[in-house]
Amino acid sequence: MDRLDNTVRPYAWGSTTAIPRLLGVEPTGEPQAEMWMGAHPGAPSRTGRGPLNEVVAEDPVKELGRAAVARFGPRLPFLLKLLAAGAPLSLQV
């Protein structure tokens, strides 16, 4: 099991305090709108063994399991986004 270090996206509509509070770090004063957890190539989580998308690509069966690779292919099949809105947003589905 690897501890993930996740990318925070600084979109203008983001809260300046919610994600830092969750992570137990001091706010920077900048908006922090989304924390991405997964292997999306645009902002993969990082592990002690490298970016998660690269770790999975090295040995998909070991990292995801044979059944998941057979059903979804050799990539992690989801991206979890934690949203922290500091301003009203349009509906996202």
NUKE-483728 format. One record per residue (C-alpha): residue number from 0; x, y, z. Coordinates in Angstrom, 3 decimals. Layout:
BEGIN
+-----+----------+----------+----------+
! pos !       xx !       yy !       zz !
+-----+----------+----------+----------+
! NUM !        X !        Y !        Z !
...
+-----+----------+----------+----------+
This chain:
BEGIN
+-----+----------+----------+----------+
! pos !       xx !       yy !       zz !
+-----+----------+----------+----------+
!   0 !    0.000 !    0.000 !    0.000 !
!   1 !    1.311 !    3.437 !   -0.938 !
!   2 !    0.601 !    6.796 !    0.646 !
!   3 !   -0.642 !    9.206 !   -2.021 !
!   4 !    0.453 !   12.807 !   -2.407 !
!   5 !   -2.332 !   14.433 !   -4.416 !
!   6 !   -2.424 !   17.448 !   -6.709 !
!   7 !   -4.514 !   20.450 !   -5.678 !
!   8 !   -5.948 !   22.540 !   -8.516 !
!   9 !   -6.031 !   26.312 !   -7.837 !
!  10 !   -9.160 !   27.372 !   -9.744 !
!  11 !  -10.498 !   30.877 !   -8.983 !
!  12 !  -13.753 !   29.537 !   -7.479 !
!  13 !  -11.926 !   27.460 !   -4.852 !
!  14 !  -11.963 !   27.889 !   -1.100 !
!  15 !   -8.841 !   29.346 !    0.476 !
!  16 !   -9.212 !   27.266 !    3.660 !
!  17 !  -11.167 !   24.004 !    3.177 !
!  18 !   -8.497 !   21.791 !    1.596 !
!  19 !   -5.646 !   23.112 !    3.789 !
!  20 !   -7.828 !   22.462 !    6.853 !
!  21 !   -8.504 !   18.893 !    5.680 !
!  22 !   -4.799 !   18.286 !    5.062 !
!  23 !   -3.721 !   19.927 !    8.320 !
!  24 !   -1.534 !   22.540 !    6.619 !
!  25 !   -1.449 !   26.321 !    6.719 !
!  26 !   -3.533 !   28.067 !    4.030 !
!  27 !   -1.527 !   29.919 !    1.396 !
!  28 !   -4.247 !   32.502 !    0.770 !
!  29 !   -4.678 !   31.193 !   -2.778 !
!  30 !   -7.882 !   29.429 !   -3.864 !
!  31 !   -7.659 !   25.639 !   -3.751 !
!  32 !  -10.616 !   24.221 !   -5.657 !
!  33 !  -10.037 !   20.522 !   -6.355 !
!  34 !   -7.818 !   17.784 !   -4.995 !
!  35 !   -7.337 !   15.024 !   -7.569 !
!  36 !   -6.729 !   11.459 !   -6.385 !
!  37 !   -5.909 !    8.909 !   -9.036 !
!  38 !   -3.776 !    8.243 !  -12.087 !
!  39 !   -5.047 !   10.925 !  -14.480 !
!  40 !   -2.076 !   11.865 !  -16.691 !
!  41 !   -2.793 !   15.586 !  -16.213 !
!  42 !   -2.164 !   15.436 !  -12.463 !
!  43 !   -1.473 !   11.927 !  -11.162 !
!  44 !   -1.144 !   11.250 !   -7.462 !
!  45 !    2.450 !   10.693 !   -6.453 !
!  46 !    3.759 !    7.721 !   -4.476 !
!  47 !    7.129 !    6.848 !   -2.999 !
!  48 !    7.636 !    4.828 !   -6.183 !
!  49 !    6.760 !    7.634 !   -8.620 !
!  50 !    3.617 !    9.048 !  -10.256 !
!  51 !    0.657 !    6.678 !   -9.832 !
!  52 !   -0.024 !    6.422 !  -13.571 !
!  53 !    3.566 !    5.235 !  -14.121 !
!  54 !    3.437 !    2.816 !  -11.181 !
!  55 !    0.263 !    1.237 !  -12.599 !
!  56 !    1.702 !    1.131 !  -16.143 !
!  57 !    4.770 !   -0.802 !  -14.931 !
!  58 !    2.664 !   -3.752 !  -13.717 !
!  59 !   -1.110 !   -3.255 !  -14.102 !
!  60 !   -2.049 !   -6.750 !  -12.912 !
!  61 !   -0.001 !   -6.391 !   -9.725 !
!  62 !   -1.359 !   -2.917 !   -8.955 !
!  63 !   -5.005 !   -3.281 !  -10.067 !
!  64 !   -5.685 !   -7.019 !  -10.069 !
!  65 !   -6.385 !   -9.358 !  -12.956 !
!  66 !  -10.169 !   -8.828 !  -12.919 !
!  67 !   -9.903 !   -5.015 !  -13.071 !
!  68 !   -7.395 !   -5.168 !  -15.937 !
!  69 !   -9.600 !   -7.625 !  -17.826 !
!  70 !  -12.660 !   -5.400 !  -17.397 !
!  71 !  -11.210 !   -1.869 !  -17.670 !
!  72 !   -7.801 !   -2.275 !  -19.312 !
!  73 !   -4.334 !   -1.549 !  -17.898 !
!  74 !   -5.161 !    1.871 !  -16.401 !
!  75 !   -6.766 !    2.923 !  -13.135 !
!  76 !  -10.458 !    3.273 !  -14.099 !
!  77 !  -11.434 !    6.305 !  -11.994 !
!  78 !  -10.438 !    9.739 !  -10.764 !
!  79 !  -11.688 !   11.005 !   -7.413 !
!  80 !  -12.012 !   14.780 !   -7.129 !
!  81 !  -12.549 !   16.488 !   -3.797 !
!  82 !  -14.229 !   19.837 !   -4.527 !
!  83 !  -13.871 !   22.819 !   -2.197 !
!  84 !  -15.975 !   25.660 !   -3.553 !
!  85 !  -15.556 !   29.126 !   -2.139 !
!  86 !  -18.004 !   30.586 !   -4.699 !
!  87 !  -21.175 !   29.278 !   -6.378 !
!  88 !  -20.613 !   26.679 !   -9.096 !
!  89 !  -22.601 !   25.281 !  -11.964 !
!  90 !  -23.826 !   21.715 !  -11.482 !
!  91 !  -21.191 !   19.055 !  -12.283 !
!  92 !  -22.163 !   15.480 !  -12.934 !
+-----+----------+----------+----------+
